[in-house]
């Protein structure tokens, strides 16, 4: 069957009840406006993100097809009504449910808070226009009572639905912006902390290496952050292989215990209250000099460890590195 029938070329069309009328007939105007409203609802449906709201719109669009059948039928008896009082009651039930979640607004709403709600508001105005068309039609023609009531409730439903949709959209937008700001601040804090420790590590390592060259002892120098994670490590030519892990463990110990490793040695020897401390934490704790906390403005930000010479030589080199950042 072709889309075009040519039966309306003279400006007439057929009602559902077979009568031929002109296309500007009040019935045609009424159900044509319903068609416009359904198209606007289709636009809204394509924009709405919430599945529950899509389901509501879809249900209404199906019912509007039945409503148009009633509008396009002359002398319809009640037994053949497509839209009944039950349909009206169901709309009222949906409105009541939506009102429970809607934030009250004590001002005139300006459509356009989001694209979906704007489309719903457009559909709402078309339903209002349909209602006016039906009022005009009822002066000369018969219109079933449920149709009039349905259109009135539908415009209310679309208003409330639009508010609920834009309300949820606003929540999503605000949540997204807040999370973005918080994540940005967190990342900025992490980057700032990392940059701070790394920049200091570079200065300390350079100063420590210079001191090691002065005393003629090749060293391994390590810097860790507050979690004991390696930030930077530098091994001078000729340094001991064992010093790679020892320097790192000295820096780790300084952070883990929040004291220098020579202070730890004073309380971890035989007869001291923390004797055997070096055997805990998987054996990572070092209890001889060469490891120091890195402190900035009274706050510890990392650990510094030096290994390669005697305890005194390690401490001398480590102190030279720390001094470079003061």
Secondary structure, 3 states (H helix, E strand, C coil): CCCCCCCCCCCEEECCCCCEEECCCHHHHHHHHHHHHHHHHHHHHHHCCCHHHHHHHHHHHHHHHHHHHHHCCCCCCHHHCCCCHHHHHHHHHHHHHHHHHCCCCCCCCCCCCCHHHHHHHHHHHHHHHHHHHHHHHHCCCCCCHHHHHHHHHHHHHHHHHHHHHHHHHHHHHHHHHHHHHHHHHHHHHHHHHHHHHHHHHHHHHHHHHHHHHHHCCCCEEEEECCCCCEEEEEECCCCCCHHHHHHHHHHHHHHHHCCCHHHHHHHHCCCCCCCCHHHCHHHCCCCCCCEEEEEECCEEEEEEEEECCCHHHHHHHHHHHHHCCC
